[in-house]
Amino acid sequence: MRVLLLNPPGSRRYLRDYYCTTIAKSDYYYHPVDLLYLSGTLSSEHEVFALDALARGLSVGAALAEISSCAPDVVISLVATPSFAEDQAFLASLKRLLPQVRLIGTGDVFRELREEAFQLMPDLEASLVDFSTDDILRYLRGAPGAPIENIIYRQGTGLFAGPERHGRGSFSIPLPRLSLFPDDLYSFPFVRQMPFMTVLSDFGCPYACAFCPVGTLGFKLRPVAEVLREIMQLWQAGCREVHFRDQTFGVQKERTLELCRAIEKGFPQLTWSCFSRVDVMDAERAAAMKSSGCHTVIFGIEFDDDKMHQAVGKNIRRSQMFDAVRICRAQGLQVVGTFLLGLPEHDEAAVARAGRLACDLDLDFASFNLAAPRPGTSLRRTWTPPRLAPERLDFLRRAVERRFYLRPSYIMKKISRIRSFAQLRVFLKNSVSLFF
């Protein structure tokens, strides 16, 4: 069959992938990993196309025209909670345009709504809640009379709801079809070489933070040899920069050291960035990461409150934050911290403390994000209205952001470290985004 992988158009820059939707606040838009890895899985049995209408900035009409010219038999589309009304309307328009097309959705909304989604989207044939398996292949071969794991689908007048099972341990997934995702569509603030590509070396997360849905997806690791094959594919395509989308890079120490040593030996000019945790980082891991080309580590700092970290299951301590930053600094790694503002318990003082902590840690970059009860999280079940009104919270977020970035010492430090045009371009774009 002709299968189209679709990221629909939208009024905002929705990052709909990995069952954890966010909205890009600045000039970045990374590869939708669901579609990226589904491209490899599906290509073993089908003719696969991709359309990232949002990355390309297509209007609804232009996106519909391109899909029509592709004449797909099946469309597998990202659908997200923040963009649900737009996604719902777009897919309804697509079905009117191409009545015979089979519509399959994937995204956080289907983990939340499950069977209810089919009432809200009557044109939907099936939904998928794990892109790391071959469940979608088994479904497209012909729906059997028993549920398939991680898929809900119509059959006749009924619904078959497969159990959501992501697994733990290890997993293998075919290499993605890179040619379907053009280099010039995607950007990330911390890349140092273009083009860059997004890579997953694991799926899910072993931690259970109440505000993050990725911890509810199980946790499984790809074989190191398979990750290296993917990097080799990128290398042969001319890519010298990777962003690891692992939720927590480096969880298993020996595997991390093995992967870093192999990258250092086989791809000495590769540079890369990743997300990790402050209680995972140690001197040996940091040294191996630096030697293999890592230049930036992103930590979830969240709050300046150890009790709050315990309450939401993050379970990190303030002292660990300073230790991790110090360890990374000693290796010459750039450190980014992300902060979470606006939990129901937060008041203005809590927001101000987060801003001061970012300055005290002397981070290279800080991202201040507004909390939301995301689908699939325990926070969603216990969420109550925050103390701070949304408008006031957003004002405070912008205030701490500008206070952090507009410090004279910070500006001079960033300018002194610019070594390439790519770094200058990122610096200027991010500076402009603070005001617009």
DRENDO-1510 file (C-alpha; in Angstrom, 1 decimal, always signed):
<recs>
REC; n; res; u; v; w
REC; 1; MET; +0.0; +0.0; +0.0 .
REC; 2; ARG; +0.9; +3.6; -0.4 .
REC; 3; VAL; +1.3; +4.9; +3.2 .
REC; 4; LEU; +1.7; +8.6; +4.0 .
REC; 5; LEU; +3.2; +9.7; +7.3 .
REC; 6; LEU; +1.6; +13.1; +8.2 .
REC; 7; ASN; +2.3; +15.9; +10.5 .
REC; 8; PRO; -0.7; +18.1; +9.9 .
REC; 9; PRO; -0.6; +21.9; +9.5 .
REC; 10; GLY; -1.3; +24.0; +12.5 .
REC; 11; SER; -1.7; +27.6; +13.8 .
REC; 12; ARG; +1.2; +27.1; +16.2 .
REC; 13; ARG; +4.5; +25.1; +16.1 .
REC; 14; TYR; +3.2; +22.0; +17.8 .
REC; 15; LEU; +5.8; +19.4; +18.6 .
REC; 16; ARG; +3.2; +16.5; +18.5 .
REC; 17; ASP; +5.6; +13.6; +18.7 .
REC; 18; TYR; +6.6; +11.0; +21.3 .
REC; 19; TYR; +3.2; +11.1; +23.1 .
REC; 20; CYS; +4.4; +14.3; +24.9 .
REC; 21; THR; +3.2; +17.4; +23.1 .
REC; 22; THR; +4.8; +20.8; +23.5 .
REC; 23; ILE; +4.8; +24.0; +21.6 .
REC; 24; ALA; +8.1; +25.4; +20.3 .
REC; 25; LYS; +8.7; +28.8; +22.1 .
REC; 26; SER; +11.7; +29.8; +19.9 .
REC; 27; ASP; +13.3; +29.1; +16.6 .
REC; 28; TYR; +13.5; +25.3; +16.7 .
REC; 29; TYR; +11.6; +22.4; +15.4 .
REC; 30; TYR; +13.1; +18.9; +15.6 .
REC; 31; HIS; +12.2; +15.8; +13.7 .
REC; 32; PRO; +8.9; +14.0; +14.7 .
REC; 33; VAL; +10.4; +10.8; +16.0 .
REC; 34; ASP; +7.1; +8.8; +15.7 .
REC; 35; LEU; +7.1; +9.4; +11.9 .
REC; 36; LEU; +10.8; +9.1; +11.6 .
REC; 37; TYR; +11.0; +5.6; +13.0 .
REC; 38; LEU; +7.6; +4.5; +11.5 .
REC; 39; SER; +9.2; +5.3; +8.1 .
REC; 40; GLY; +11.7; +2.5; +8.6 .
REC; 41; THR; +9.2; +0.0; +10.0 .
REC; 42; LEU; +6.6; +0.5; +7.3 .
REC; 43; SER; +9.1; +0.5; +4.4 .
REC; 44; SER; +9.7; -3.2; +4.8 .
REC; 45; GLU; +6.2; -3.9; +3.4 .
REC; 46; HIS; +4.8; -0.7; +2.0 .
REC; 47; GLU; +5.6; +2.3; -0.2 .
REC; 48; VAL; +6.1; +5.1; +2.3 .
REC; 49; PHE; +5.9; +8.9; +1.9 .
REC; 50; ALA; +6.1; +11.7; +4.5 .
REC; 51; LEU; +4.6; +15.2; +4.7 .
REC; 52; ASP; +5.6; +17.4; +7.6 .
REC; 53; ALA; +3.1; +20.2; +6.7 .
REC; 54; LEU; +3.8; +22.0; +10.0 .
REC; 55; ALA; +7.6; +22.1; +9.5 .
REC; 56; ARG; +7.0; +23.3; +6.0 .
REC; 57; GLY; +4.6; +26.0; +7.0 .
REC; 58; LEU; +1.9; +24.7; +4.7 .
REC; 59; SER; -1.7; +26.1; +4.8 .
REC; 60; VAL; -4.6; +23.7; +5.1 .
REC; 61; GLY; -5.4; +24.0; +1.5 .
REC; 62; ALA; -1.8; +23.4; +0.3 .
REC; 63; ALA; -1.4; +20.4; +2.6 .
REC; 64; LEU; -4.6; +18.9; +1.3 .
REC; 65; ALA; -3.5; +19.4; -2.3 .
REC; 66; GLU; -0.1; +17.7; -1.7 .
REC; 67; ILE; -1.8; +14.7; +0.0 .
REC; 68; SER; -4.3; +14.4; -2.9 .
REC; 69; SER; -1.4; +14.4; -5.4 .
REC; 70; CYS; +0.3; +11.6; -3.4 .
REC; 71; ALA; -2.9; +9.5; -3.6 .
REC; 72; PRO; -2.2; +7.5; -0.5 .
REC; 73; ASP; -4.1; +4.4; +0.5 .
REC; 74; VAL; -3.4; +5.0; +4.2 .
REC; 75; VAL; -2.5; +8.2; +6.1 .
REC; 76; ILE; -0.9; +7.8; +9.6 .
REC; 77; SER; -1.3; +11.2; +11.2 .
REC; 78; LEU; +0.1; +12.8; +14.4 .
REC; 79; VAL; -2.8; +14.1; +16.5 .
REC; 80; ALA; -2.2; +16.1; +19.8 .
REC; 81; THR; -4.1; +17.4; +22.7 .
REC; 82; PRO; -3.3; +21.1; +22.2 .
REC; 83; SER; -4.0; +21.0; +18.5 .
REC; 84; PHE; -6.9; +18.5; +18.7 .
REC; 85; ALA; -9.6; +20.7; +17.3 .
REC; 86; GLU; -7.4; +21.7; +14.3 .
REC; 87; ASP; -6.3; +18.1; +13.7 .
REC; 88; GLN; -9.8; +16.9; +13.9 .
REC; 89; ALA; -11.0; +19.4; +11.4 .
REC; 90; PHE; -8.1; +18.8; +9.0 .
REC; 91; LEU; -8.5; +15.0; +9.0 .
REC; 92; ALA; -12.3; +15.4; +8.4 .
REC; 93; SER; -11.5; +17.6; +5.4 .
REC; 94; LEU; -9.0; +15.1; +4.2 .
REC; 95; LYS; -11.6; +12.3; +4.4 .
REC; 96; ARG; -14.1; +14.4; +2.4 .
REC; 97; LEU; -11.4; +15.0; -0.3 .
REC; 98; LEU; -10.3; +11.4; -0.4 .
REC; 99; PRO; -13.2; +9.2; +0.8 .
REC; 100; GLN; -11.4; +5.9; +0.3 .
REC; 101; VAL; -8.3; +6.8; +2.3 .
REC; 102; ARG; -7.8; +4.9; +5.6 .
REC; 103; LEU; -7.0; +7.3; +8.5 .
REC; 104; ILE; -4.9; +6.1; +11.4 .
REC; 105; GLY; -3.9; +8.5; +14.3 .
REC; 106; THR; -1.0; +8.4; +16.7 .
REC; 107; GLY; -0.3; +10.8; +19.5 .
REC; 108; ASP; -0.9; +11.6; +23.2 .
REC; 109; VAL; -4.7; +12.2; +22.7 .
REC; 110; PHE; -5.2; +8.5; +21.9 .
REC; 111; ARG; -3.5; +7.4; +25.1 .
REC; 112; GLU; -5.9; +9.6; +27.0 .
REC; 113; LEU; -9.2; +9.1; +25.2 .
REC; 114; ARG; -8.7; +5.6; +23.8 .
REC; 115; GLU; -12.1; +4.4; +22.5 .
REC; 116; GLU; -13.7; +7.8; +23.1 .
REC; 117; ALA; -11.5; +9.3; +20.4 .
REC; 118; PHE; -13.4; +7.3; +17.8 .
REC; 119; GLN; -16.7; +9.0; +18.8 .
REC; 120; LEU; -15.0; +12.4; +18.4 .
REC; 121; MET; -13.3; +11.4; +15.1 .
REC; 122; PRO; -15.8; +9.3; +13.2 .
REC; 123; ASP; -13.5; +9.0; +10.1 .
REC; 124; LEU; -10.8; +7.5; +12.2 .
REC; 125; GLU; -10.1; +3.8; +11.4 .
REC; 126; ALA; -7.4; +3.1; +14.0 .
REC; 127; SER; -5.1; +4.6; +16.5 .
REC; 128; LEU; -1.5; +3.7; +17.5 .
REC; 129; VAL; +0.1; +4.3; +20.9 .
REC; 130; ASP; +3.6; +2.9; +20.4 .
REC; 131; PHE; +5.8; +3.6; +17.4 .
REC; 132; SER; +8.7; +1.5; +18.6 .
REC; 133; THR; +7.0; -1.9; +17.7 .
REC; 134; ASP; +5.8; -3.6; +14.6 .
REC; 135; ASP; +2.2; -3.6; +15.7 .
REC; 136; ILE; +1.2; -1.3; +12.9 .
REC; 137; LEU; +2.5; -3.8; +10.3 .
REC; 138; ARG; +0.5; -6.6; +11.8 .
REC; 139; TYR; -2.6; -4.4; +11.7 .
REC; 140; LEU; -2.1; -3.4; +8.0 .
REC; 141; ARG; -1.7; -7.0; +7.0 .
REC; 142; GLY; -5.4; -7.4; +7.9 .
REC; 143; ALA; -7.1; -6.9; +11.2 .
REC; 144; PRO; -7.6; -10.2; +12.9 .
REC; 145; GLY; -10.5; -11.1; +15.2 .
REC; 146; ALA; -8.5; -10.4; +18.3 .
REC; 147; PRO; -7.0; -7.1; +19.6 .
REC; 148; ILE; -3.5; -6.1; +18.6 .
REC; 149; GLU; -1.4; -4.6; +21.3 .
REC; 150; ASN; -1.1; -0.8; +21.2 .
REC; 151; ILE; -3.8; -0.4; +18.6 .
REC; 152; ILE; -7.5; +0.4; +18.8 .
REC; 153; TYR; -9.3; -0.2; +15.5 .
REC; 154; ARG; -12.8; -0.4; +14.0 .
REC; 155; GLN; -14.1; -3.7; +12.7 .
REC; 156; GLY; -17.6; -3.7; +11.4 .
REC; 157; THR; -19.7; -1.8; +13.9 .
REC; 158; GLY; -17.4; -2.5; +16.9 .
REC; 159; LEU; -14.1; -1.5; +18.3 .
REC; 160; PHE; -11.2; -3.8; +19.1 .
REC; 161; ALA; -9.1; -2.2; +21.8 .
REC; 162; GLY; -5.6; -3.7; +22.2 .
REC; 163; PRO; -3.9; -3.3; +25.6 .
REC; 164; GLU; -1.3; -0.7; +25.9 .
REC; 165; ARG; +2.0; -2.6; +26.5 .
REC; 166; HIS; +5.3; -0.9; +25.8 .
REC; 167; GLY; +7.6; -3.4; +27.5 .
REC; 168; ARG; +11.0; -3.1; +29.3 .
REC; 169; GLY; +14.4; -4.4; +28.5 .
REC; 170; SER; +15.5; -4.1; +24.9 .
REC; 171; PHE; +14.0; -3.5; +21.5 .
REC; 172; SER; +15.0; -3.3; +17.9 .
REC; 173; ILE; +13.6; -1.0; +15.2 .
REC; 174; PRO; +14.5; -0.6; +11.4 .
REC; 175; LEU; +16.6; +2.3; +10.3 .
REC; 176; PRO; +14.5; +5.3; +9.3 .
REC; 177; ARG; +14.1; +6.6; +5.8 .
REC; 178; LEU; +16.2; +9.8; +6.1 .
REC; 179; SER; +15.3; +11.0; +2.6 .
REC; 180; LEU; +11.7; +11.6; +3.7 .
REC; 181; PHE; +12.7; +14.2; +6.2 .
REC; 182; PRO; +14.6; +17.0; +4.4 .
REC; 183; ASP; +17.5; +18.6; +6.3 .
REC; 184; ASP; +16.3; +22.2; +5.9 .
REC; 185; LEU; +13.0; +21.7; +7.7 .
REC; 186; TYR; +14.4; +21.2; +11.1 .
REC; 187; SER; +16.5; +23.1; +13.6 .
REC; 188; PHE; +17.6; +22.9; +17.2 .
REC; 189; PRO; +19.2; +25.7; +19.3 .
REC; 190; PHE; +22.2; +23.7; +20.4 .
REC; 191; VAL; +23.4; +22.1; +17.1 .
REC; 192; ARG; +26.9; +23.1; +16.0 .
REC; 193; GLN; +26.9; +21.5; +12.6 .
REC; 194; MET; +24.3; +21.3; +9.9 .
REC; 195; PRO; +22.6; +19.2; +8.8 .
REC; 196; PHE; +21.7; +17.4; +12.1 .
REC; 197; MET; +19.5; +14.4; +12.8 .
REC; 198; THR; +17.5; +13.2; +15.7 .
REC; 199; VAL; +18.3; +9.7; +17.1 .
REC; 200; LEU; +16.7; +7.5; +19.8 .
REC; 201; SER; +18.9; +5.1; +21.6 .
REC; 202; ASP; +16.2; +4.1; +23.9 .
REC; 203; PHE; +12.4; +4.4; +24.3 .
REC; 204; GLY; +10.4; +5.6; +27.3 .
REC; 205; CYS; +12.0; +6.5; +30.7 .
REC; 206; PRO; +12.8; +4.5; +33.8 .
REC; 207; TYR; +11.7; +7.4; +36.0 .
REC; 208; ALA; +8.1; +8.3; +37.1 .
REC; 209; CYS; +7.9; +12.1; +37.2 .
REC; 210; ALA; +4.2; +13.1; +37.8 .
REC; 211; PHE; +4.3; +15.8; +35.1 .
REC; 212; CYS; +5.8; +13.8; +32.3 .
REC; 213; PRO; +4.0; +11.1; +30.2 .
REC; 214; VAL; +7.2; +9.5; +28.8 .
REC; 215; GLY; +7.8; +7.7; +32.1 .
REC; 216; THR; +4.5; +5.9; +31.5 .
REC; 217; LEU; +5.8; +4.3; +28.3 .
REC; 218; GLY; +8.0; +1.7; +29.9 .
REC; 219; PHE; +11.7; +1.7; +29.3 .
REC; 220; LYS; +13.7; -0.3; +26.8 .
REC; 221; LEU; +17.1; +0.1; +25.2 .
REC; 222; ARG; +18.2; -0.3; +21.6 .
REC; 223; PRO; +21.3; -2.5; +21.0 .
REC; 224; VAL; +24.4; -0.4; +20.8 .
REC; 225; ALA; +25.3; -2.0; +17.5 .
REC; 226; GLU; +22.0; -0.9; +16.0 .
REC; 227; VAL; +22.4; +2.7; +17.2 .
REC; 228; LEU; +25.8; +2.7; +15.6 .
REC; 229; ARG; +24.4; +1.4; +12.3 .
REC; 230; GLU; +22.0; +4.4; +12.4 .
REC; 231; ILE; +24.8; +6.8; +13.0 .
REC; 232; MET; +26.7; +5.2; +10.1 .
REC; 233; GLN; +23.7; +5.8; +7.9 .
REC; 234; LEU; +23.7; +9.4; +8.9 .
REC; 235; TRP; +27.4; +9.7; +8.5 .
REC; 236; GLN; +27.3; +8.4; +5.0 .
REC; 237; ALA; +24.5; +10.9; +4.2 .
REC; 238; GLY; +26.8; +13.7; +5.2 .
REC; 239; CYS; +25.4; +14.3; +8.7 .
REC; 240; ARG; +27.9; +15.2; +11.4 .
REC; 241; GLU; +25.6; +16.3; +14.2 .
REC; 242; VAL; +23.1; +14.3; +16.3 .
REC; 243; HIS; +20.6; +15.2; +18.9 .
REC; 244; PHE; +19.7; +12.2; +21.1 .
REC; 245; ARG; +16.0; +12.4; +22.0 .
REC; 246; ASP; +16.4; +9.9; +24.8 .
REC; 247; GLN; +14.5; +11.2; +27.8 .
REC; 248; THR; +17.5; +10.4; +30.0 .
REC; 249; PHE; +20.7; +9.7; +28.2 .
REC; 250; GLY; +23.2; +7.6; +30.2 .
REC; 251; VAL; +20.9; +5.7; +32.5 .
REC; 252; GLN; +22.9; +2.4; +32.2 .
REC; 253; LYS; +26.5; +3.4; +32.8 .
REC; 254; GLU; +28.3; +0.5; +31.1 .
REC; 255; ARG; +26.2; +0.7; +28.0 .
REC; 256; THR; +26.7; +4.5; +27.9 .
REC; 257; LEU; +30.4; +4.1; +28.1 .
REC; 258; GLU; +30.3; +1.4; +25.4 .
REC; 259; LEU; +28.3; +3.6; +23.1 .
REC; 260; CYS; +30.5; +6.7; +23.7 .
REC; 261; ARG; +33.7; +4.8; +23.1 .
REC; 262; ALA; +32.3; +3.3; +19.8 .
REC; 263; ILE; +31.3; +6.8; +18.6 .
REC; 264; GLU; +34.7; +8.2; +19.5 .
REC; 265; LYS; +36.5; +5.5; +17.6 .
REC; 266; GLY; +34.2; +5.3; +14.6 .
REC; 267; PHE; +33.0; +8.8; +14.1 .
REC; 268; PRO; +35.6; +11.2; +15.5 .
REC; 269; GLN; +34.1; +14.3; +13.9 .
REC; 270; LEU; +30.5; +13.7; +15.1 .
REC; 271; THR; +29.1; +16.2; +17.6 .
REC; 272; TRP; +26.0; +15.7; +19.6 .
REC; 273; SER; +23.7; +16.9; +22.4 .
REC; 274; CYS; +21.3; +15.0; +24.8 .
REC; 275; PHE; +18.9; +15.2; +27.7 .
REC; 276; SER; +20.0; +13.6; +31.0 .
REC; 277; ARG; +19.4; +13.9; +34.8 .
REC; 278; VAL; +21.6; +15.5; +37.4 .
REC; 279; ASP; +21.5; +12.3; +39.5 .
REC; 280; VAL; +22.8; +10.2; +36.6 .
REC; 281; MET; +25.8; +12.3; +35.7 .
REC; 282; ASP; +29.2; +11.4; +37.0 .
REC; 283; ALA; +32.8; +12.3; +36.1 .
REC; 284; GLU; +33.4; +9.1; +34.1 .
REC; 285; ARG; +30.2; +9.4; +32.0 .
REC; 286; ALA; +30.8; +13.1; +31.4 .
REC; 287; ALA; +34.4; +12.5; +30.2 .
REC; 288; ALA; +33.3; +9.7; +27.9 .
REC; 289; MET; +30.5; +11.9; +26.5 .
REC; 290; LYS; +32.9; +14.8; +25.8 .
REC; 291; SER; +35.5; +12.5; +24.2 .
REC; 292; SER; +32.9; +11.2; +21.8 .
REC; 293; GLY; +31.8; +14.6; +20.6 .
REC; 294; CYS; +29.0; +15.6; +23.1 .
REC; 295; HIS; +29.0; +19.4; +23.6 .
REC; 296; THR; +25.6; +20.1; +25.3 .
REC; 297; VAL; +23.7; +18.3; +28.1 .
REC; 298; ILE; +20.2; +19.3; +29.0 .
REC; 299; PHE; +19.0; +18.7; +32.6 .
REC; 300; GLY; +15.5; +18.9; +34.0 .
REC; 301; ILE; +16.1; +21.2; +37.0 .
REC; 302; GLU; +12.4; +22.0; +37.4 .
REC; 303; PHE; +12.2; +23.7; +40.9 .
REC; 304; ASP; +14.3; +25.2; +43.7 .
REC; 305; ASP; +12.6; +23.0; +46.2 .
REC; 306; ASP; +13.7; +19.5; +47.2 .
REC; 307; LYS; +10.3; +18.7; +48.8 .
REC; 308; MET; +8.5; +19.6; +45.6 .
REC; 309; HIS; +10.8; +17.3; +43.7 .
REC; 310; GLN; +9.9; +14.5; +46.0 .
REC; 311; ALA; +6.2; +15.3; +45.8 .
REC; 312; VAL; +6.2; +15.0; +42.0 .
REC; 313; GLY; +8.4; +11.9; +41.8 .
REC; 314; LYS; +11.4; +13.7; +40.3 .
REC; 315; ASN; +13.5; +12.8; +43.4 .
REC; 316; ILE; +16.5; +15.0; +42.8 .
REC; 317; ARG; +18.2; +17.3; +45.2 .
REC; 318; ARG; +19.5; +20.8; +44.9 .
REC; 319; SER; +23.0; +19.7; +45.8 .
REC; 320; GLN; +23.0; +17.2; +42.9 .
REC; 321; MET; +22.2; +20.0; +40.5 .
REC; 322; PHE; +25.4; +21.9; +41.4 .
REC; 323; ASP; +27.4; +18.7; +41.4 .
REC; 324; ALA; +26.2; +17.8; +37.9 .
REC; 325; VAL; +26.9; +21.3; +36.5 .
REC; 326; ARG; +30.3; +21.3; +38.1 .
REC; 327; ILE; +31.2; +17.8; +36.6 .
REC; 328; CYS; +30.0; +18.9; +33.1 .
REC; 329; ARG; +31.9; +22.2; +33.3 .
REC; 330; ALA; +35.1; +20.4; +34.2 .
REC; 331; GLN; +34.8; +18.5; +30.9 .
REC; 332; GLY; +33.9; +21.6; +28.9 .
REC; 333; LEU; +30.3; +20.6; +28.3 .
REC; 334; GLN; +27.7; +23.2; +27.8 .
REC; 335; VAL; +24.8; +22.9; +30.3 .
REC; 336; VAL; +21.2; +23.7; +29.8 .
REC; 337; GLY; +18.5; +23.6; +32.5 .
REC; 338; THR; +14.8; +23.3; +32.0 .
REC; 339; PHE; +12.4; +24.7; +34.7 .
REC; 340; LEU; +8.7; +24.0; +35.4 .
REC; 341; LEU; +6.6; +26.9; +36.5 .
REC; 342; GLY; +2.9; +27.1; +37.5 .
REC; 343; LEU; +2.1; +23.9; +39.4 .
REC; 344; PRO; -1.0; +24.4; +41.5 .
REC; 345; GLU; +1.1; +25.0; +44.6 .
REC; 346; HIS; +3.4; +27.6; +43.0 .
REC; 347; ASP; +3.2; +31.2; +44.0 .
REC; 348; GLU; +5.2; +34.2; +42.8 .
REC; 349; ALA; +8.0; +33.5; +45.2 .
REC; 350; ALA; +8.4; +30.0; +43.7 .
REC; 351; VAL; +8.8; +31.4; +40.2 .
REC; 352; ALA; +11.3; +33.9; +41.4 .
REC; 353; ARG; +13.3; +31.2; +43.2 .
REC; 354; ALA; +13.5; +29.2; +40.0 .
REC; 355; GLY; +14.9; +32.2; +38.2 .
REC; 356; ARG; +17.5; +32.8; +40.9 .
REC; 357; LEU; +18.5; +29.1; +40.8 .
REC; 358; ALA; +19.2; +29.3; +37.1 .
REC; 359; CYS; +21.5; +32.3; +37.7 .
REC; 360; ASP; +23.2; +30.6; +40.7 .
REC; 361; LEU; +23.9; +27.5; +38.6 .
REC; 362; ASP; +25.4; +29.8; +35.9 .
REC; 363; LEU; +23.7; +27.7; +33.2 .
REC; 364; ASP; +24.6; +28.3; +29.6 .
REC; 365; PHE; +20.9; +28.3; +28.7 .
REC; 366; ALA; +17.7; +28.1; +30.7 .
REC; 367; SER; +14.2; +27.2; +29.5 .
REC; 368; PHE; +11.3; +28.2; +31.7 .
REC; 369; ASN; +8.2; +26.2; +30.9 .
REC; 370; LEU; +4.6; +26.4; +32.1 .
REC; 371; ALA; +3.2; +23.3; +33.7 .
REC; 372; ALA; +0.3; +21.5; +32.2 .
REC; 373; PRO; -1.6; +18.4; +33.2 .
REC; 374; ARG; -0.5; +16.3; +30.2 .
REC; 375; PRO; -2.4; +13.2; +29.0 .
REC; 376; GLY; -1.0; +10.0; +30.5 .
REC; 377; THR; +0.4; +11.6; +33.7 .
REC; 378; SER; -0.5; +11.2; +37.3 .
REC; 379; LEU; -0.5; +15.0; +37.5 .
REC; 380; ARG; -3.5; +15.1; +35.2 .
REC; 381; ARG; -5.5; +13.1; +37.7 .
REC; 382; THR; -4.7; +15.4; +40.7 .
REC; 383; TRP; -4.5; +18.8; +38.9 .
REC; 384; THR; -6.3; +21.7; +40.5 .
REC; 385; PRO; -6.4; +25.3; +39.3 .
REC; 386; PRO; -3.1; +27.0; +39.9 .
REC; 387; ARG; -2.8; +29.9; +42.4 .
REC; 388; LEU; -1.5; +32.2; +39.7 .
REC; 389; ALA; -3.7; +33.3; +36.8 .
REC; 390; PRO; -2.4; +32.3; +33.4 .
REC; 391; GLU; -1.7; +35.9; +32.3 .
REC; 392; ARG; +0.2; +36.6; +35.5 .
REC; 393; LEU; +2.1; +33.4; +35.3 .
REC; 394; ASP; +3.2; +34.0; +31.7 .
REC; 395; PHE; +4.3; +37.6; +32.7 .
REC; 396; LEU; +6.4; +36.1; +35.5 .
REC; 397; ARG; +7.9; +33.5; +33.2 .
REC; 398; ARG; +9.0; +36.2; +30.7 .
REC; 399; ALA; +10.4; +38.3; +33.5 .
REC; 400; VAL; +12.6; +35.5; +34.9 .
REC; 401; GLU; +13.7; +34.6; +31.4 .
REC; 402; ARG; +14.8; +38.1; +30.6 .
REC; 403; ARG; +16.4; +38.5; +33.9 .
REC; 404; PHE; +18.5; +35.4; +33.2 .
REC; 405; TYR; +19.5; +36.2; +29.6 .
REC; 406; LEU; +20.0; +39.9; +29.9 .
REC; 407; ARG; +22.6; +39.9; +32.6 .
REC; 408; PRO; +25.7; +41.7; +31.2 .
REC; 409; SER; +28.0; +39.0; +32.5 .
REC; 410; TYR; +25.9; +36.4; +30.6 .
REC; 411; ILE; +25.9; +38.3; +27.4 .
REC; 412; MET; +29.6; +38.9; +27.4 .
REC; 413; LYS; +30.3; +35.2; +28.2 .
REC; 414; LYS; +28.1; +34.0; +25.3 .
REC; 415; ILE; +29.7; +36.4; +22.8 .
REC; 416; SER; +33.2; +35.4; +23.9 .
REC; 417; ARG; +32.4; +31.7; +23.2 .
REC; 418; ILE; +31.1; +32.1; +19.7 .
REC; 419; ARG; +33.4; +30.1; +17.4 .
REC; 420; SER; +31.3; +29.7; +14.2 .
REC; 421; PHE; +28.7; +31.3; +12.0 .
REC; 422; ALA; +26.2; +28.6; +13.1 .
REC; 423; GLN; +26.7; +29.5; +16.8 .
REC; 424; LEU; +26.3; +33.2; +16.0 .
REC; 425; ARG; +23.1; +32.5; +14.1 .
REC; 426; VAL; +21.6; +30.5; +17.0 .
REC; 427; PHE; +22.7; +33.2; +19.5 .
REC; 428; LEU; +21.0; +36.0; +17.4 .
REC; 429; LYS; +17.8; +34.1; +16.8 .
REC; 430; ASN; +17.4; +33.1; +20.4 .
REC; 431; SER; +18.1; +36.7; +21.5 .
REC; 432; VAL; +15.4; +38.1; +19.1 .
REC; 433; SER; +12.9; +35.5; +20.3 .
REC; 434; LEU; +13.2; +36.9; +23.9 .
REC; 435; PHE; +11.5; +40.0; +22.7 .
REC; 436; PHE; +9.2; +38.8; +20.0 .
</recs>
